[in-house]
Amino acid sequence: MRLIIWDINEEKQKNKKNSEKILKNFSDVEGLKEVLVCVQALMDSDIYENIYEASNLGEEIGDFSPPSIEYLLERYRQDRYSSKILKNPSLNLFTDNIIFSHYIAITNMIEIINYVYKKFKLSLRDLDKQHAVLEKLMSLLSNFDRPVDFQPPDEEFYKKLKSIEWDKEGKKLHKKIYDILYHLNDVRFEGSATFSNGEYFAMTFLAACSAVKHNRDKILPEDVVMGYKTFLKLLNTDITKLG
């Protein structure tokens, strides 16, 4: 049992000061201030707490039987592309490369968020909606909720994801922002490595998608901001109402 007693107001001030330091060091990155404000706001977010609690439910979140792996790969092209092209290293999942675990992280987050807004157990039918949202997130990023035409990711998209690298400043910014989020999780929820790692991987995946969309071979600070912006918007979107 943990004995740490947090002073919430004091921790909010720490997060604010750390955010100000980040803004000072990355003053030329557009949209960063908005992202940092939204990250700090998670300290008081009810929906964020609900998402965290739902992340611990495991199989209770829904009943998706049958389907088999073969069913998923045949029905959902992103599952097919990602499993074919993105691989996990045999020893260390915390690699600088985009791997299959990053893909799984964002799909898991979509599922949890869907469950929280739907307010009851998910079924096989929900997988279609979640796959559609995934394709919009990867292609449209923070505009995923807009009814616009887009080109879904194909195999070439995943090949670019697999080969993408981190820009030094991009990686530094990602860590700085995530340090605030990780500390916030520790204060609110007494920490959960599984939940925190899932967030980190999901936002890394979205940042990489931003880089690919802009024809870059490295994840820049602006891609990191877009990854966080997209993820934070997803947290606050009732995807059951998306067309």
C-alpha positions in Angstrom: 0.0 0.0 0.0 1.3 3.4 -0.9 1.6 6.0 1.8 2.1 9.1 -0.4 -0.5 11.8 0.2 -0.5 14.4 -2.6 -1.4 18.0 -2.3 -3.4 18.4 -5.5 -3.1 22.2 -5.7 0.7 21.9 -5.1 1.0 19.3 -7.9 -1.0 21.4 -10.3 1.5 24.3 -9.7 4.4 21.9 -10.4 2.7 20.9 -13.7 2.1 24.5 -14.6 5.8 25.5 -13.9 7.0 22.5 -15.9 4.7 23.5 -18.8 6.1 27.0 -18.7 9.6 25.7 -19.0 8.6 23.6 -22.0 7.0 26.6 -23.7 10.1 28.6 -23.1 12.4 26.0 -24.6 10.0 25.2 -27.6 8.6 28.7 -28.1 8.5 28.3 -31.9 6.3 25.2 -31.9 2.8 26.1 -33.0 -0.1 24.7 -30.9 2.2 23.6 -28.0 0.6 25.9 -25.5 -2.9 24.6 -26.2 -1.7 21.0 -25.8 0.0 21.8 -22.4 -3.2 23.5 -21.1 -5.2 20.4 -22.1 -2.8 18.0 -20.5 -2.9 20.0 -17.2 -6.7 20.0 -17.4 -6.7 16.2 -17.1 -6.0 16.6 -13.4 -9.7 17.5 -13.0 -11.2 15.5 -15.9 -14.0 13.1 -15.0 -13.9 11.5 -18.4 -10.2 10.8 -18.1 -10.8 9.1 -14.7 -13.5 7.0 -16.3 -11.2 6.0 -19.1 -8.5 5.1 -16.7 -10.9 2.9 -14.7 -12.2 1.2 -17.8 -8.7 0.4 -18.9 -8.5 -2.0 -15.9 -11.6 -4.0 -16.9 -9.9 -6.2 -19.4 -12.2 -8.6 -21.1 -15.2 -7.2 -19.1 -15.2 -4.3 -21.6 -17.0 -6.3 -24.3 -17.9 -9.6 -25.9 -16.3 -9.8 -29.4 -16.7 -13.6 -29.9 -16.2 -15.3 -32.2 -14.0 -13.6 -34.1 -10.8 -15.4 -34.9 -7.5 -13.8 -35.9 -8.4 -14.8 -39.5 -11.7 -13.0 -39.2 -10.0 -9.8 -38.0 -7.3 -9.9 -40.7 -9.8 -10.5 -43.5 -12.4 -7.9 -42.3 -10.1 -5.0 -41.1 -7.4 -3.9 -43.5 -5.5 -1.9 -40.9 -5.1 -5.0 -38.8 -3.9 -6.8 -41.9 -1.4 -4.1 -42.9 -0.1 -3.5 -39.4 0.4 -7.2 -38.6 2.1 -7.8 -41.9 4.5 -4.8 -41.8 5.0 -3.7 -38.3 6.9 -6.1 -36.1 7.8 -6.2 -32.4 11.5 -6.6 -31.4 12.2 -9.9 -29.6 13.6 -8.2 -26.4 12.8 -4.5 -25.9 9.4 -3.0 -26.8 10.7 0.5 -25.9 12.5 1.1 -29.2 12.7 4.2 -31.2 11.0 2.5 -34.1 7.3 2.2 -34.7 6.3 -1.3 -34.0 3.1 -3.4 -33.8 2.7 -2.5 -30.1 2.2 1.1 -31.0 -0.7 0.1 -33.3 -2.2 -2.1 -30.6 -2.0 0.8 -28.1 -4.0 3.2 -30.2 -6.7 0.5 -31.1 -7.0 -0.3 -27.4 -7.5 3.3 -26.5 -10.2 3.7 -29.1 -11.9 0.7 -27.7 -11.8 1.9 -24.1 -13.0 5.4 -25.1 -15.9 3.8 -27.1 -16.9 1.8 -24.0 -16.8 4.8 -21.7 -19.1 6.9 -23.9 -21.4 4.0 -24.9 -21.8 3.2 -21.2 -22.4 -0.5 -21.7 -20.6 -3.6 -22.9 -19.2 -3.6 -26.4 -20.1 -6.2 -29.0 -18.7 -7.4 -32.3 -20.7 -4.7 -34.1 -18.6 -2.0 -32.4 -15.4 -3.2 -34.1 -16.6 -1.7 -37.4 -17.0 1.7 -35.8 -13.7 1.5 -34.0 -11.8 0.5 -37.2 -13.4 3.5 -39.1 -12.3 5.9 -36.3 -8.8 4.4 -36.4 -8.5 5.1 -40.2 -9.7 8.7 -39.7 -7.3 9.2 -36.8 -4.3 8.0 -38.9 -5.3 10.0 -42.0 -7.0 13.1 -40.7 -5.4 13.3 -37.2 -7.1 16.1 -35.2 -9.7 16.5 -37.9 -10.9 12.9 -37.5 -14.4 14.1 -36.4 -15.0 16.0 -39.6 -17.1 14.5 -42.5 -14.5 14.8 -45.2 -13.2 12.5 -47.9 -9.8 10.9 -47.1 -7.5 8.2 -48.3 -7.2 5.4 -45.7 -3.7 4.2 -44.9 -2.4 1.5 -47.2 0.6 -0.8 -47.1 2.9 2.0 -48.3 1.8 4.1 -45.4 2.9 1.4 -43.0 6.2 0.9 -44.7 6.9 4.6 -44.1 5.8 4.3 -40.5 8.2 1.4 -40.0 11.2 3.3 -41.4 10.5 6.6 -39.7 13.0 8.0 -37.1 12.9 10.5 -34.3 14.2 14.0 -34.7 16.3 14.8 -31.6 14.1 17.8 -30.6 10.9 15.9 -31.4 11.9 13.0 -29.0 12.9 15.5 -26.3 9.6 17.4 -26.5 7.6 14.1 -26.4 9.4 13.1 -23.2 9.0 16.5 -21.6 5.2 16.6 -22.2 4.8 12.9 -21.2 6.7 13.5 -17.9 3.9 15.9 -16.9 1.2 13.4 -18.0 3.0 10.5 -16.2 3.2 12.5 -13.0 -0.4 13.5 -13.3 -1.4 9.8 -13.5 0.7 9.0 -10.5 -1.0 11.7 -8.5 -4.6 10.9 -9.6 -4.4 7.1 -10.0 -1.4 6.1 -7.9 0.3 5.1 -11.2 -0.4 2.3 -13.7 2.4 1.2 -15.9 0.1 -0.5 -18.3 -2.1 2.6 -18.8 0.8 5.0 -18.9 2.7 2.9 -21.5 -0.5 2.6 -23.6 -0.9 6.4 -23.6 2.8 6.9 -24.5 2.7 4.3 -27.4 -0.6 5.7 -28.7 0.6 9.3 -28.9 3.9 8.1 -30.4 1.9 6.3 -33.1 -0.2 9.4 -33.9 2.9 11.6 -34.0 4.5 9.2 -36.5 1.3 9.3 -38.6 1.6 13.1 -38.7 5.1 12.8 -40.0 4.1 10.3 -42.7 1.2 12.5 -43.7 3.6 15.4 -44.2 6.1 13.3 -46.1 8.7 13.5 -43.5 11.1 10.7 -42.5 11.5 12.0 -39.0 9.1 12.9 -36.2 9.5 16.6 -35.5 8.2 18.7 -32.6 5.2 19.8 -34.6 4.3 16.1 -35.2 4.5 15.5 -31.4 2.1 18.4 -30.8 -0.3 17.0 -33.4 -0.1 13.5 -31.8 -1.0 14.9 -28.4 -3.6 17.2 -29.8 -5.3 14.3 -31.6 -5.1 12.0 -28.6 -6.5 14.7 -26.3 -9.4 15.4 -28.6 -10.1 11.7 -28.9 -10.4 11.5 -25.1 -13.2 14.1 -25.2 -15.1 12.8 -28.2 -18.1 10.5 -28.1 -17.1 8.3 -31.0 -20.5 6.5 -30.9 -21.9 9.7 -32.6 -19.3 9.9 -35.3 -20.6 9.2 -38.9 
